[in-house]
Amino acid sequence: MRSSHMEDHWEPLGEGLRVLVSPSHGFNTDTLLLADFSLPKPRSRCADLGSGCGVIPLLWCRRARPESVLALEVQEDAAELAKTSAAANGMEDRIYTILGDVRDYKALLPHQSLDLIASNPPYFAPGTGAVSRNPERGLARHSPTFQLSDLAEAAFYSLRHGGRLCICLPTVRLAEAVSLFHARSLEPKRLRLVQQRPGKPPYLFLLECRRGGGSSLAVEETLTLTDGSGRYSREMERIYGDYLEINRKEPSNA
């Protein structure tokens, strides 16, 4: 059991919804984008692989009422934060946090029965990208225990036919992701690029794949985070919802 840390604190996610975070385990805009892009259907069985402090399961249960969410996390401190948050929000009967490695998917995940998997996997392949000095944050950026190939194997094993896999990654990994998931019968079906503001190239992508799906890919309108004046776009205001109203933070123009 994780001992209490003075640095831990509660962050509001919306009216009546909060998450316990620490200096090493928090969330960012990418997390909120993926939660919205992957929103489950009511009564669906879902999993969040590499769940961190458990933000995506909380938002799913608030906004979509899935039947169950399995939150898999390899770092014990993060898993304890997620468990605490699920209980504090009265969602422990729907969110099941499991401490474990995604490579052990056959022992940890149900076989061919999930409707939806979301994952915000480590951003960079080993040997690429800047390395964080914080070991916990470093695992979120470069993880030897969680590669895209591991995610593909776990998703193929646990999704039902037609089940969805949704991910969020930097655009430099788009070709790699499409090729890898296609080869594992996880057919890319929806793609949305994300740019910081008008005139800037997309830096992030949101991708939905379906187990056993057809070969057509729908490219959605690019999501722009801020307008020309640096204020959140209307689409970002919709995605943030009451999280934005509570926090009332304006983005920088950086």
N, C-alpha and C positions, 0 to 999 in steps of 0.2 A: 504494500500500500504506500502511495506517495505521501510523504510528510508535507505539512503545510509550509509554504514559503512566503516570506514577507513581500516578495516581488510579484506574487500572483495578484491579479485583480480582475474584476468583472467588467466586461465590455458589453454595452447594449447592442443587440442586433435588430431591435424593433420594439414596438410597444409590448411590454410584458415578456420579452425574450432576451436572454443574456447568455454570455459564454465566458467561462473562466480561462484566462490566458496568462502566460508567463513571458519573461524576456526572451526565452528560447522557442516558445510555441505560441504563435498567434495566427493572424490571417491578414489577407490583403484584398485588393480589388479583384484579383484573379479568382479568388475563392468565391466571391459573390457572383462573378460572371458565370462561373461553372455551375453554381447552384441554380441559377436562373435558366441557363441553357439546357440543363439536364432534368428540369423539373419532372418528377414522376407523375404518373396517373394515379388517381385514388385507388386504394386497396392493392397497390402493387408491392412486390417484394424486391427490395433494393439493397445495394451494398456501396459503401464508399471505401475504396482501397487506398491506404495511406491517408487516413482521415485526420491526422494531426490532433488539434484540440476539439474537433467534432463540429465545426461550424456548418458544413453542408447537411449533415443529418438533421440538425436543429432547424435549419431553414426549410428543408423538405417537409418536415413534420408540421411546421407552422403553416406553410403555404399550400401543401398538396395532400396531406392526410394519407401517406402510404400505409400499407399494412404493417410493414416492418423494415428496419434499416440495420444492416450489419455494418458496423464501423470497424475496419481492420487497421491497426496501427502497430508498428514495430517498436516504437520508443515508449518505454513504460511511463515516463513522466507525462507525455502527451496523452496517452490512453487514460491515465487517471484524471487528467483535466476534463477529457471528454465524458467520462463516466459521471464526474461531479456535475457537469453542466446538464447532462440528460436528466439526472435526478432533480436538480434544482428547478428545471422547467417542467417537471411532471411528465417526462417523456421516456422514462426508463422502461415502460412496458412496450415501447415500440423501437427504441434504439438500443441495440445490443453491441457494446464495445468489446472487441476481442484483441488481446495482445498477441501479435504473431507476425511472421514473415510471409509476404505474399507468395514466396516460392513454395510454401507449404500449403498451397491452395487446396489440394485434395483432402487434407485433414481439417481445413478451416472453413471451407466454403461448401454450400450445397451443390449437388451435381445437376446441371441443366434445369434449374428451376427459378433462377432469378430473372426478373423482368428488366432490371436496370442496374448498371454499374457506372459509377462516376469515379474519376481518378484525376488528381492533380499530381502526376508523377514527378520525380526529380527532373528539373529543367534541362540539365546538361548531361550529355554522355560523359563517361569517365575520360579524363584527359583534356576536356574542353571547358571553357568558361572560367570565371574568377572563383577561387576557392575561399569560402567563408572561414574566418578564424574561430567562429562559434561552432563547436562540433555538432550540436543538435541542428542548427540551421544549415550546416554543411550537408547533412544527410538529406535535407529537403532539396538541395541543389545538385548534389552528386551522391548517388547511393549505389554501392556495389551490390546491395541486396535487393534492388528494385529497378530493373531495366524495363524498357518497353516490351521486350520479348517475354519477360515474366508476366507483365500485365496481359499480354495477348493470350498466353497459355491459361492464365487464371480466368479470364473472361470467357474464352471458348469452352472451358470446362464447366463453368457455373451458370452461364446464361442459357435460357431456353431458346428454342428456335424463334427468331424474330426479336429476341431480347436486345436491348440497346447498351452500348458502351459509349460514354461521353468523356472526353479528355480536354485538357487545356495545356498548351505548350507554346514556346517561342516559335515563330514562323520558320526559323532556320531548320526545324526538325519536321516540317510538314511532309516533305517528300519521303523521309524515312518512315514516318508514322503511317502514311497511306499505303506504302508498299508492304510494310510489315503486317499490318492488320488485314489487308487484302489477302495476303498469303496464308493467313490463319482463318480464312472464311469469316472474317469480321469485316463486312463490306462497308466502306465509307459512304454515308448517305446524306449527311448535312455538314456544311462547312461555313463557319462565320469568322471572318478576319476582324481584328481589333486594332484600331489606331488611336493614338493619344489625342490628336486634334486634326482638323482639316489640313491637308497639305503634307502631312507626315506619312511615311510608309507604314503599313501594318507591322506590328511587332509581336503579335500574339494570334493564335488561332484556337477556335473551339470546334471540335470535330465529334460527330456522332457516327458510330458504326453499328451495324446490325448483324447479328449472328445468322448466317445463311441468307442475307439479303441480296437483292439484285445489284446490277453494276451501275445504276444511275446515281449521280451525285448532284444534290441541290446546293448551289452556292448562294447564301443569304446576303442581304445588304450588309456592307461593312459597318461595324459598330464603332462609332466615334465617341470617345469618352467625354471630351470637352468641345465647346464651340470656339469660334474665333476669339472671343473675349476671355476665354479661360474658365467659363462656367460650365457646370455639368450639362451635357446634352439632355434632351427630353427623354431619350431612350435610357440613359444612365439614371435619370431621376426615377423612371419606372422601375428599373432593376433594383435600385437602392430602396425604394419605397419608404417606409417609416424609419428605416435605419438612418436615412439622410436627415429626416426631420428631427430625430433625436440628437444626432451628432452635430448637425449644422456646420459642416466643414466645407470650405471651398477648396477646390484643387489648385495646385500651383500651376504656373505656366511653363515649368521646366520640361 
